[in-house]
Amino acid sequence: MVNRMRFLTQRKHFKDLNEQEIIALAISSEEDDARIYRSYAEMLRAEFPGTAAKFEGMAAEEDQHRKRLIDLHVRRFGDTIPLIRREHVAGYYARRPVWLVSNLGIDRIRTEAEAMERDAERFYLAAAKRTTDADTRKLLGDLAAAEAGHQETAQRLEQENLDDETLSDENATARRQFILTWVQPGLAGLMDGSVSTLAPIFATAFATQDTWTTFLVGLAASVGAGISMGFTEAASDDGELSGRGSPVKRGFASGIMTTVGGLGHALPYLIPDFWTATVIALIVVFIELWAIAWIQNKFMETPFLRATFQVVLGGALVFAAGALIGSG
């Protein structure tokens, strides 16, 4: 059974690696990590030069680790290093794709770098237990200690490249980018979905008093508005000059939040009783409008009373229009 499972996975288990393969795996891992750090540095250089310099320094340290491992391999096994990488070893820690982490913001990138060092430390501690050669055990132990000490290295590099003013500026830039790329399009979508669908949904509700028909109209209006808002946002600005970020991200934020805003008060009409569904839908509308006012106040720095007045008044007028049209 064990042999069959190994055949199915097409990967070796860590415990089955010999010492040469362990060193080769460490070499390729250090090379990959240095490449990841340099990718982070390149992505962040324009807007976060201090953090980019920190990652360049961390990449240089990974290069030194790789050189020491290669020197050890040459002394013990010769110049030919076996090709073995993370994906060849079952259960070995994996790295998230750079593009995925970069989409989550600078704080997540910093957190991911810390996790990378912890993973590498655990690997070197486990690898040191698997070797009988004194020099190899010493080097692997030293590298485990170095990975553990990278927190101090990261802090030192941060102090060298990120003074309080620079760090504050970078955090402000990251917040601004988050607002422009995600919050602003999402808020526009939520407002459009919550307010613009009020009229057709409640007009249908009062005109037919049929909950299923009202739900279908609400579903169609919400999905249609979401698709329209998503494509409009993505096509309106490529983000190159405005600095608003990826049009795809903005399109998804706007489209999804538009759909969510409309579905919020359409879903209660899955309840068969008309008045029960309508009362719940009105409660949902109230929550949606207050949520919009809160987001405007928190992220867009709109005074809360003004945001509340604008959103609630606008929503009330649209609802009244729909109810009057449906009742007439």
N, C-alpha and C positions, 0 to 999 in steps of 0.2 A: 504493500500500500504506500509506504514512504517513497519508494522508487517511482511509483506511478505518479504520485503528487509532484515530485521533482520534475518528471518528464512533462507534466501538464504546465507547470509554471515556467519551464525553460530557464530558470534562474537558480543560482547557487544560494545556499543558506550561509550566513556569516560563519557559523561554526565549522563549515566544510572548507573554508578558505585556508590555503597554506600561508606561510609567513611572507613569501614573495608576493602573493596575490593581495595580502593585507596592505603591504607597503604600496603596491601599485594602485590599489583603491584609494589610499590616502593621498597619493600624488594627484590622481585625477580629481579628487574631491577638493583639494586645495586650489587646483587650477580653476575649477568651476566656480568656487566661492570668490576668488579674485575677480573673475569675469563678471560675476553678479554685482560685486561692489562697484566695479568700474561702470557697469551699466546704470546703477543707481546714480553714481556721480555724474554721468553724462546727462541723464534725464533731469537732474536737479540743478545743474550748473547755472542755467540762465536765471532762475528765480531764487534758488537757495544756494548761493556759492559757498557759504560757510559749511553747510552740511555736505556739499559735494566734495570739498577738500577733506573732510573727515573720512568719507568713504574711500577717497584716493589713498589716504594713509593706511586704512585697513586693508585695502587691496595689496599695497606694497608689503605689508606684514605677511599676508598669505603667500606672496611670491617667495619670501624668505623661507617660510615653512616648506614650500614645495622644493626649493633648492636643497635644503637639508635632507629631505626625504630622497631626492634623486641621488645625492651623494652617497647616502646609506645604501641605496639599491645597487649602485655601481660597485661599491666595495664588497657587498655580499653576493650579488647575483649577476653582475655584469651590466653591459650597456643596454640590453634589450629589455624594455619594461612591458610586461603583459598588458593588453588592452582590457581593462576591467573598470566599469563605471558604476555609479549608484544603481542605475536601472537594471544592472546585471545581477544584483544581490537581493534576494527575497528578504523583506522586512527591514531593509536598510532605510535610513531616513531620507526623505525626498525634499527637494526644494520646490516651492511654489514658482510658477512662471513669473518672470520679471514683469511682463505686461499686466498680469493680474494684480500683483502687489502695488504696482505704480498707480493703478486706478483707484486705490483706496486712500491715497493721501500720504503726506510726509510723515505723520505720526505713525502710521502703519508700517511704513518703510523702516523707520527706526526700530520699531518693535520686532519686525521680521529679522533685522540684522542681529538683534540680541538673541533671538531664538536660534539663528544659525550658529552662533558661537556656543550655545549650550549643547546643540546637537553634536557639533564637532568635538567638544570636550568628552561627551559620553562615548563617542566612537573611539577616541584615543585611549580612554581608560579601559574599554573592553578589548581593544587591540593589544594593549600592553600585557594583558593577562594571557593572551594567546601565544606569546613569543617566548622562546627559551634563550635567545641570544641577549647577552647583557647590554651590548651597545644599542641594539634595537629597542629593548625594553626601556632603556634610559631615554632615548630620543622620543619615543611615543609618550612616555610620562612627562617629559619636558613640554611636548606639544600640547598635551592635555592641560598642563598648568598654564601654558601660554594662552590657550583658548579661554580658560577660566579667567585669566588676567586681562582679556580683551575688554572687559567692562572698564577696567582702569585705563586701558589704552584709549578706548572710545571717549572716556571722560577727559583724558589729557588732550586728545585731538580736538574735542569739542571746546575745551578751554582755549586752545591755541587758535582755533578758527572761528569760534562762535562766542563772542563776548555777549553780555546781556543785551546790548542794543541790537546786535546782529540777530541774535536769537529771537528777540521781540519782533524785529522786522520780518523775519522769515515766518514766524507764526502768524503774523498779521496777513502776510501774503498768502499763506496756505488757507486761512479762513476766508479771505476775499475770493480766492479761486474756488473754494467749496461753494460759496454763496452763488457766484456767477455761473458755475457749471451745473450745480444740482438744485440749490434752494430756489433761485429765481425762476428757472423754467418749471420746476415742480410746483411752486406756488402759483404761477400763472395757470398751469394745468388744473390744479385743484380748484382755483377760483372759477375757471371756465366750466369745469365739470360740475361743480356744486351749484353754480348760479344759473348757467345757461340751460341746463336740463330741467330746472324747476318748472318752467312754463309748459313744455310739452308733457312732462310726466303728470303734473297736477291737472292740466287741462284734460288729458285723457282720463284721469281718475274721476274727475267730477262729471265729465260728459258721459262716460259709460258705466261708472261704478262697478266695473269688472276688474278684479285684481289681476287676473292673468294677462288680460290685454294691456293693462297699465304696466305690468312688469315687462312685457315684450317691448313696448314702446320705450320704456326706460333703458332696457338693455341695449336696444338698437341705437338710441340717442347717445348713450355713454360710450359704447364701443366705437361708433362712428366719429364722435367728437374726439376720442382719444387718438384714433388713427390720424385724423386731420391735424390735430394739434402737434402730434409727434413729427409728422412729415414737415409741417410748416416751420417748426422750431429748427429742425435739422437743416432745412434748405435755406433758412433766412440768413444764416451767418456761419461761415466756416471756422470762426474763432481765431483766425490768423492775426487779424489786425485788432479786433476788439479784445482779445485775450480772454474770451469767455469759455475757452476750453473746447473739447471735442464736440462736434455737432451730433455725433451718435449718442453720446452720453446725455446731452441736453434733450435730444429727441426722445430718448427713452424716459427720462425724468418727466418731461411734459406730457407725453402720451399716457404713461401709466397713471400719473396722478389725475389727469383728466378723467380717465375711465373710472378710477376709484371714487372720485368726487361725485360722478353721476350714479354709480352703482349703489352708493351709500343710501340714497333715499329711493332707489328702485327695488332693492332686495326685500324691503318690508312687504311689498305687494305679492310676495309669494304666500303670504298669509291669506287664506280664503275670505275672512271677514273684512269687508271694506273699511269700516270705521276704525277697527283695530289697526289695520295696516296703515291707514292714513295718519292716525295719531303717532304711531311709531316712526313713520317717515318724517313727520314734522319735528319730532324729537331729534332724529338723526340730522336733519337740516340745521337745527339750532346748534348742535355739537360741531358740525362742519364749519359753520360760519364763525363760531368762536375760535375754532382751531386756526382758521385763516387769519383772524385778527391777531392771535397769539404769535403765529409765525412771522407776520409782518412786523410786529413789535420787537420780537427777539432777534431776528436776522436782518431785517431791512431798516431797523431803527425808526419805524413809524410810531408816533405817539399812540398809546393804546386806545385812548378815547377816540381819536380821529380814525384809526383803523377800524374800531368797532362800529362807529357811526357809518363809515363808508360801506363796509361789508354787510352789516345788518340791514341798513336802509336799502342797498341795492338788492339784496336777497328778498326782502319783504316786497319790494315793488315787482320783481319778477314773479314771485309766488302769487301775488295778488292778480297780476295779469293772467297767469295761467288759470287760476281758480275762476276768475270772472268769465274768461273765454269758455272754459269748460262748462260752467253753470248756465251760460246763456244759450 
